[in-house]
Amino acid sequence: MPYARRTEEGEAVTALILDVFRLNGRLQLAGDRLVSELGLTSARWQILGAIAYSDRPESVAWHARTMGVHRQGVQRIINELSKEGIVEFQPNPHHKRAHLVVLTQKGQELYEAAIAKQIPWVNELSEGLSPDDIATAQNVVDRLKSRLEEASMRQDQSPSQSGRS
């Protein structure tokens, strides 16, 4: 059975996706190295960042959606961070079981220490890149992300076809 051919744009986006996967792997390794002496991993740091950047306390599920990852993985890491006194749970006035997650003082200090390491690292990494080129890349990533989110929402809203004749 012959395969359909990708358009020129489809080929370019496929190459971009592969590069983004490679970039993600390298970013995770670099992040792990950058914050390892603080007792963090890239995954833990990413969750701390999601909590720190949030306008208000949010649930684990909300953070997972914002990060584009599975709730269970975020829940596992947040449970570990809670046991270590880095985050704490607060009651959620809108949902009895979905508690809100906030940084403790220890968590805020840990996050600030990570950012203190990140600033010189990212400044060196971005050296020689033009703000216009960065904005163009950000625009393409945002558009692809939006299209993926829209497609996911459509799939979530469509009735399941499994088991139906």
Steps between C-alpha positions, in 0.01 A plus 500: 500500500659830393546766764370852461778755453569783736465850369808723505364655819433153644862400435625819665278452806609135527864612505412767757321245720803271494726793592264602782514144638881513490501849653267383778736215585801730508311759707405235754860379527632855530233587755579190704868599509422863577285434809630162621693647792172653621343153514282572197445339164366673191158345570489626858625843392237519225225433755642756742501749213139425413401562861717812533372655175136430576291808577329318784514158667381226266434126512733227380270436202513866399881504514518179296271648233703820488823302464347266241580183695313224680348582838631179659863592436453848641313356800787260576760777493283741699446230765879460525547878523234515771678232708816710474323818613546674164129530418185471705136436432226747584124447494331579172175692551378379157580130535517283811756247372715708262716690747696806398881481487723782625870544561614504859770745610752220441352444153514870413865518607581186300329638191686833534831313534422310178417824319827653623679215320276522193554869426871490405445164324215629282679828430797305364273261309317787330815692408500598133132422443289793387182586689315496165617145421404387849155662461451324164591164653268568795218586259541173307513296822192679636303436178591131494419467871160666448418269210593196708290624792202563271532153346521345846188685614312383190604140570398531866158634398424241232299196609703183536466266206640197679259215540238658274376349177 
